[in-house]
Amino acid sequence: MLVLVIDTSTPAVTAGVVRVGDSADPGTDAVETVAVRAPHDARGHGELLAPSIDAALRAAGATPADLDALVVGVGPGPFTGLRVGMVTAAVLADTLQLPVYGVCSLDGIGAGLPDQPDLLVATDARRREVYWARYRHGQRVGEPAVARPHDVPLDGVTAVAGPGAELYAEVWPSLPRTPAHPDPAALAGVAAERIRSGAPADPLTPLYLRRPDAAVPTAPKQVSQ
């Protein structure tokens, strides 16, 4: 099965074409990236995502009609960039009449590092904070959270991965660091069973973890004469 994977939760504007094998046939159940395009631009998601999708499909020798499903990272991530990826995935799924499955974007890093016994994944939440979650051999433990780097609990952590690992390297100087971004095959792997079974599409709910900066305008104040 051929799957388009999109993630815009980090500065990597990720579009990947992934092949998900059939688990009913032993030896062919692998989840592997066929092609990926992930230019880095923290404020260029709107301009770069569509060309990245087109380039990834071309590199895979595929067209939208060849796709069987879509997977999209639902965050946590910055408000505007995250919306670009999720809206694009929703529009493509509706246009192509394909199911779309949402996956926590941090899983796209943690699930791709199954050899780590206790991994901290951290991405940039701006405001001098990180989005973070813990992983044991590729499986997330607990729910994602947002905190200042110094406040993230480190008991038992053996390594740190993600853009936050490099951005706040001075906070975790004794831990091995991998400045990875969400990997298309890891994201598709988290949704693989849903894809193979043809499960109904997920409601795409963004994982913001905090309110956006924008606020609804209040009514104008009355001025007495």
Secondary structure as the mmCIF struct_conf table of DSSP 4:
data_model
#
loop_
_struct_conf.conf_type_id
_struct_conf.id
_struct_conf.beg_label_comp_id
_struct_conf.beg_label_asym_id
_struct_conf.beg_label_seq_id
_struct_conf.end_label_comp_id
_struct_conf.end_label_asym_id
_struct_conf.end_label_seq_id
STRN STRN1 LEU A 2 ASP A 7
BEND BEND1 SER A 9 PRO A 11
STRN STRN2 ALA A 12 ALA A 12
STRN STRN3 THR A 14 VAL A 20
TURN_TY1_P TURN_TY1_P1 SER A 23 ALA A 24
BEND BEND2 ASP A 25 ASP A 25
TURN_TY1_P TURN_TY1_P2 PRO A 26 GLY A 27
STRN STRN4 VAL A 31 ARG A 37
STRN STRN5 HIS A 40 HIS A 40
TURN_TY1_P TURN_TY1_P3 ALA A 42 ARG A 43
HELX_RH_AL_P HELX_RH_AL_P1 HIS A 45 ALA A 60
TURN_TY1_P TURN_TY1_P4 GLY A 61 GLY A 61
HELX_RH_3T_P HELX_RH_3T_P1 PRO A 64 ASP A 66
STRN STRN6 ALA A 69 GLY A 73
BEND BEND3 PRO A 76 PRO A 76
HELX_RH_AL_P HELX_RH_AL_P2 PHE A 79 LEU A 96
TURN_TY1_P TURN_TY1_P5 GLN A 97 GLN A 97
STRN STRN7 VAL A 100 VAL A 103
TURN_TY1_P TURN_TY1_P6 SER A 105 LEU A 106
HELX_RH_AL_P HELX_RH_AL_P3 ASP A 107 GLY A 110
TURN_TY1_P TURN_TY1_P7 ALA A 111 GLY A 112
TURN_TY1_P TURN_TY1_P8 PRO A 114 ASP A 115
BEND BEND4 PRO A 117 ASP A 118
STRN STRN8 LEU A 119 ARG A 126
TURN_TY1_P TURN_TY1_P9 ARG A 127 ARG A 128
STRN STRN9 GLU A 129 ARG A 136
TURN_TY1_P TURN_TY1_P10 HIS A 137 GLY A 138
STRN STRN10 GLN A 139 ALA A 147
HELX_RH_3T_P HELX_RH_3T_P2 PRO A 149 ASP A 151
BEND BEND5 VAL A 152 VAL A 152
TURN_TY1_P TURN_TY1_P11 ASP A 155 GLY A 156
STRN STRN11 ALA A 159 ALA A 161
BEND BEND6 GLY A 162 GLY A 162
HELX_RH_AL_P HELX_RH_AL_P4 PRO A 163 LEU A 167
TURN_TY1_P TURN_TY1_P12 TYR A 168 VAL A 171
BEND BEND7 TRP A 172 TRP A 172
TURN_TY1_P TURN_TY1_P13 PRO A 173 SER A 174
BEND BEND8 LEU A 175 LEU A 175
STRN STRN12 ARG A 177 THR A 178
HELX_RH_AL_P HELX_RH_AL_P5 PRO A 184 VAL A 190
TURN_TY1_P TURN_TY1_P14 ALA A 191 ALA A 191
HELX_RH_AL_P HELX_RH_AL_P6 ALA A 192 SER A 197
TURN_TY1_P TURN_TY1_P15 GLY A 198 GLY A 198
HELX_LH_PP_P HELX_LH_PP_P1 ALA A 199 PRO A 203
BEND BEND9 LEU A 209 ARG A 210
BEND BEND10 ASP A 213 ASP A 213
HELX_LH_PP_P HELX_LH_PP_P2 VAL A 216 GLN A 222
#
